Amino acid sequence: MKTHRIGIIMNGVTGRMGTNQHLVRSILAIREQGGVRVNPGETIMPEPLLVGRNEHKLKKLADAHGGLPYTTDVAAALADDQWPVYFDAQTTLRRYEAVRQAIAAGKHIYCEKPTAMTSADGMELHRLAEAAGIKHGVVQDKLWLPGLLKLKHLIDTGFFGRILSVRGDFGYWVFPGEHQPAQRPSWNYKNAEGGGILYDMLCHWRYVIDNLFGNVTGLTCLAAVHVPRRWDEAGQPYDADAEDAAYSTFTTDQGIICHFNSSWCTRVRRDDLLTIQVDGMAGSAVAGLRDCRIQSDAMTPKPVWNPDIPSPIDFREGWALMPDTCEYDNAFKAQWELFLRHLVLDEPFRWTLKEGAKGVQLAELGHESWKKRAWVDVPGL
Ligand SMILES: NC(=O)c1ccc[n+]([C@@H]2O[C@H](COP(=O)([O-])OP(=O)(O)OC[C@H]3O[C@@H](n4cnc5c(N)ncnc54)[C@H](O)[C@@H]3O)[C@@H](O)[C@H]2O)c1
């Protein structure tokens, strides 16, 4: 058995995403399953190097997982050929500079979204990566959620007929932090620290829409700072000046209208934290993170407006739950495995820094639309 060992510098690994999704549920899960088996005689084995500022936190994380190597010296890690890949899940403001330095050091790049705070910087990273001849990828995890894979199957097999519109509803109540701790980091609510739900979520909606419903051509976006005072990790109050909700409508080159609500100020009474309803001439579907419910034209009830009587139709009844026809892996892990295959086998990998820059562009234009209170076109990058 030939094993391709791939050393990965994991910066920002002590954070929420770094630890849970990327280290534990992706890289360590891949190691526990014996690597990525690419054929009967070959395996790819990722070898993480934990990197961060706080030695104590790194040691604790490293020890919790069997004594992984760690360092606070990013420059030394970048200079060491033992680690050919640089992964970044630091807070957003630090990404551009960190990834730029890693490209300059000749590392392959895999990183979280947003890749930068401006599309110009995002595209600059793409150009630098291409010029350096390195391989690169950006996390677009939602594409591998079971619910979205089911939607893709419905699209590919023509279930919807002509698709008319899409309604995405994302969000949940993030506690302000006064009476109980908030469940998201405080930097998310501060502009000066790269927060705001537009940068957080429009990056996702860009690749979800581009990949499923056609390239985004325009948008209108209204955002809001609904909760201007929040309490941080130390229990201290602060002014939350970054938008905590965004109401956006997108058009695509397939003529599909996609409306997405993104909110940290809403209480959930829907099937999941994210639901996406797709309405087509031949049928409709509502996908959550894992499940997807469908209603074909023939199963569609015929409602008549009459608020004077209780509804004679149970609208939730007329939907069928799509079965799981395969095993679904963690979405982040699924994309990591494809990136590792891309590195070793040179298999195609479309989720590049350029695609990441498109996500940043949508967030940027969301801000522009909000500020101008106007429709904004999305130019090609
Ligand atoms: N793909 C997704 O679904 C998804 C979900 C949430 C967050 N994210 C992205 O992941 C990134 C991290 O988000 P998070 O929620 O894990 O944040 P977090 O605050 O939990 O973690 C941030 C990490 O960056 C490090 N860091 C912060 N400031 C630093 C500094 N000045 N110098 C060096 N390191 C510093 C922290 O130590 C920590 O390791 C963000 O860019 C965010 O947009 C992606």
The ligand as a MOL file (V3000), in Angstrom:
LIG
                    3D

  0  0  0     0  0            999 V3000
M  V30 BEGIN CTAB
M  V30 COUNTS 44 48 0 0 0
M  V30 BEGIN ATOM
M  V30 1 N -17.9950 27.5700 6.0260 0
M  V30 2 C -18.8240 27.9160 6.9930 0
M  V30 3 O -19.9530 27.4720 7.0860 0
M  V30 4 C -18.3730 28.8920 8.0390 0
M  V30 5 C -19.1280 29.0320 9.2210 0
M  V30 6 C -18.6930 29.9220 10.1940 0
M  V30 7 C -17.5360 30.6570 9.9870 0
M  V30 8 N -16.8440 30.5210 8.8260 0 CHG=1
M  V30 9 C -15.6250 31.3250 8.5870 0
M  V30 10 O -14.5580 30.7520 9.3240 0
M  V30 11 C -13.7110 31.7710 9.8460 0
M  V30 12 C -13.5610 31.5710 11.3610 0
M  V30 13 O -14.8180 31.6950 11.9750 0
M  V30 14 P -15.0900 31.1010 13.4370 0
M  V30 15 O -16.5410 31.2140 13.6460 0
M  V30 16 O -14.4160 29.7880 13.5590 0 CHG=-1
M  V30 17 O -14.3480 32.1840 14.3400 0
M  V30 18 P -13.6200 31.9860 15.7580 0
M  V30 19 O -13.5670 33.3460 16.3560 0
M  V30 20 O -14.2450 30.8780 16.5220 0
M  V30 21 O -12.1440 31.5060 15.3730 0
M  V30 22 C -11.2270 32.3680 14.7520 0
M  V30 23 C -9.8110 31.8180 14.7900 0
M  V30 24 O -8.9370 32.8640 14.3150 0
M  V30 25 C -7.9470 33.1170 15.3200 0
M  V30 26 N -7.6410 34.5320 15.3750 0
M  V30 27 C -8.5100 35.5300 15.6380 0
M  V30 28 N -7.8570 36.7150 15.6760 0
M  V30 29 C -6.5610 36.4530 15.4340 0
M  V30 30 C -5.3830 37.2390 15.3590 0
M  V30 31 N -5.4420 38.5630 15.5500 0
M  V30 32 N -4.2330 36.6180 15.0810 0
M  V30 33 C -4.1830 35.2870 14.8690 0
M  V30 34 N -5.2700 34.4780 14.9520 0
M  V30 35 C -6.4360 35.0580 15.2320 0
M  V30 36 C -8.5610 32.6450 16.6240 0
M  V30 37 O -7.5730 32.3380 17.5750 0
M  V30 38 C -9.3310 31.4110 16.1780 0
M  V30 39 O -8.4580 30.2990 16.0660 0
M  V30 40 C -14.3670 33.1110 9.4720 0
M  V30 41 O -13.7160 33.6680 8.3800 0
M  V30 42 C -15.7740 32.7350 9.1100 0
M  V30 43 O -16.3100 33.5700 8.1050 0
M  V30 44 C -17.2400 29.6510 7.8720 0
M  V30 END ATOM
M  V30 BEGIN BOND
M  V30 1 1 1 2
M  V30 2 2 2 3
M  V30 3 1 2 4
M  V30 4 1 4 5
M  V30 5 2 4 44
M  V30 6 2 5 6
M  V30 7 1 6 7
M  V30 8 2 7 8
M  V30 9 1 8 9
M  V30 10 1 8 44
M  V30 11 1 9 10
M  V30 12 1 9 42
M  V30 13 1 10 11
M  V30 14 1 11 12
M  V30 15 1 11 40
M  V30 16 1 12 13
M  V30 17 1 13 14
M  V30 18 2 14 15
M  V30 19 1 14 16
M  V30 20 1 14 17
M  V30 21 1 17 18
M  V30 22 2 18 19
M  V30 23 1 18 20
M  V30 24 1 18 21
M  V30 25 1 21 22
M  V30 26 1 22 23
M  V30 27 1 23 24
M  V30 28 1 23 38
M  V30 29 1 24 25
M  V30 30 1 25 26
M  V30 31 1 25 36
M  V30 32 1 26 27
M  V30 33 1 26 35
M  V30 34 2 27 28
M  V30 35 1 28 29
M  V30 36 1 29 30
M  V30 37 2 29 35
M  V30 38 1 30 31
M  V30 39 2 30 32
M  V30 40 1 32 33
M  V30 41 2 33 34
M  V30 42 1 34 35
M  V30 43 1 36 37
M  V30 44 1 36 38
M  V30 45 1 38 39
M  V30 46 1 40 41
M  V30 47 1 40 42
M  V30 48 1 42 43
M  V30 END BOND
M  V30 END CTAB
M  END
